[in-house]
Amino acid sequence: MALSQSSPYPEPSSIQLDRDSEFLIQSFLPPSPPPEYAPPGLPLPFCTPQITPSFDAPFARGYNRALQDSVGISQDELLAFLDGLNIAMTASPPLRVVNLAGMVIGFIPYHWAMIAGAVMQTAAQTGMHILSKTVTDRYLRAANRRIFRPRGLVVRLCTTAAMQHLVMHAADAAGPSTMTKIGRGVGTVLLHAPLPFSSRIVRAIADKPPVIPPSISAVGDGRHLTVATQRRLAALAGHALPLDLAVPPAKAQGVIDTMSQWGVNLDMWRTGRQQDKVERRRRELGRIESQLGRLGIDPHGGGRTPPSGPPIGDAELYVMGRRERKDLRRAARRAHKREVRGPGLIGSLIGPKEGRLERRVANADLLEHWATDKVIWVVIMNADKDKEIEGIERADDLKNEEQVDNQTWKAQIMKERDALEEEEDDEEELAEEAHGRFSDSKR
């Protein structure tokens, strides 16, 4: 028995959903619950994110010894659970995840539009839409019953905002930024547009991302996870159990397992190549700013400052490459202009004029911040945390269906339709711009 392979998101039948979910449950979860454990449970939550910010991306595989010591979950047991969940995610993304808004259970982005043609019944008399729970939801429910609940734990899929609320007790009191209200899809296009002010305008009205210093821009060894994912994990230090990534690889036994692992490796390779370019730019910018500091120059236009290190001597300047000396001279001139001229009218509104390297790094920081917001996390926590999540009982309901009123259904379908159309328009605009630049270069 195996999961359907006819298409990435086939229109399933109730029998197929039953069969696929039961196959994963029997293959990757223990057959019966363990003896019940008494509190206190885990000292900190265990959190692992998706490896890429895509709604059907798999989760990072890792472990922490506290799972064995505190609640008796072995490494093999946890990895088997994650492997089954990753297959379920790629074959059938979840119907519900924990979202921040009121901590209610919410549909993940684009999922309603995707399942509009899936298993669904509409009762004309009541105006209610009845949706079959996906393979992922059924798998998680069985995992809670067979692994986590008897140990006083619970596993949930959470958005980044919900994870931070549950684990770090963080709350966004400021509300959404102007850029969020306008649309991050539009913002992403403007960040890539070759216009002098577009990216500065976007960053001026967007929520401010944390600046990523070059010194920590390569957390970990880069072999197990992309650098951005490792930074997301590093941000949880002291709030969640550290994730040990040195675990045995997934054992691909069937075609679906093998294809799933290939997909993970391909996502890692593609994302890693993109991030390598960004990391090189961060290191280059860090080197230039460090050299300016040694010359007593504030790279942000604050004027002369005490040298932050040993001065740059003639010998060091001599061994620098021509491009390095050129970049340093340009950065020094730019810092001097900022000091003499001040921010000016435009600069006071959208930030100071930037060099190409500064702009690219700042844009990359914002794009990574937005990507982090889209990531879904597996969060294993003590069961009493469920009290902070409204409507959580709907996820654990033994019924393999959800009922949604007609008004809510239509509103969500229209919202996701508009988001999908906006994304398609953004891709078309980027393709047209790339074609235009290519045509210009041919002339």
C-alpha angles and dihedrals in degrees: 000000000000142000118275113272102185093106138346092258109019123179099259130208124222089253092052093049090049091048097046096045092046091049092054093043093052093042102047108021128069114261096238138019119265123240110290116266124218121232148288089073121175120008090218134007120268111232131181125173136213111270092232131023095254121121092235098038118127124249127252114263115232145129143208125209091227088075089065097038097046106032107007100249108148125213092249092051094050095044091049089053091050093046092053091046092051091053090048091049095053093044100038120007116214124277092214138028131172109266130191099237101100088332088269123151108262138184113258117247116286092003098112091053090049096050094043087099096037130085103327136141125194120206104211093196096056101026091230124141114218114205126189114235112249127245090258093055092049092046092052092048090053091046091055090050097045104033117012112031094056088055094051091256138113133201121216137173108233137182114239091258092051092046091052090049094050098038105028098024087233122159131186100228093166093066127216119335124239089258091054091052092049094045135272090225089065090043092054091054091049092049089057096041116109093232122126098232106022099093093042090053092049093050091046093059098033126091107271114256122213112265111245109221116214090237092069099027092105104048111177127357098295093232099103103033140010115269093248091055091049090051090053089054093045089056089064094060109141093011102067137025111277111254115237104210096183094096131133114277121258113276106234106206103163140028095267092048091050093047090048092053091048088053091052092050093047092050090049093049095047095045092043092056092052093047093047089064091050092048091052089052092049091051091047092050090046090052093051094047090048091052091049088052091053088053090052094249123135104223090210095059100263093134130240117348134178109279111267093213144355111326120257109257131206091258092057092047089050095055092047115104119250091251092051091053091047093051091048093050091049093049091049092050091048092051090049092051091050090052095047101039100034122212096306125203097297093040092052089056104040105014134266124311111274139206119241093258093049091049094050094049093046090049090049091052091054094045091051090049090053091046090053090056089057096051119107119215135207104227120190109189142152111290095242088072087074087076088073092058117080117215094012091139089073090066092052096043109129090225111100092219142070127214118216125182118240096246094052091045094053093045093052094044091052092047093051093042089056091047092051092047090049090051091050091049090051091052091049092050092049091049091050091049091049090048091049092051090048092050091049092051091052092057 
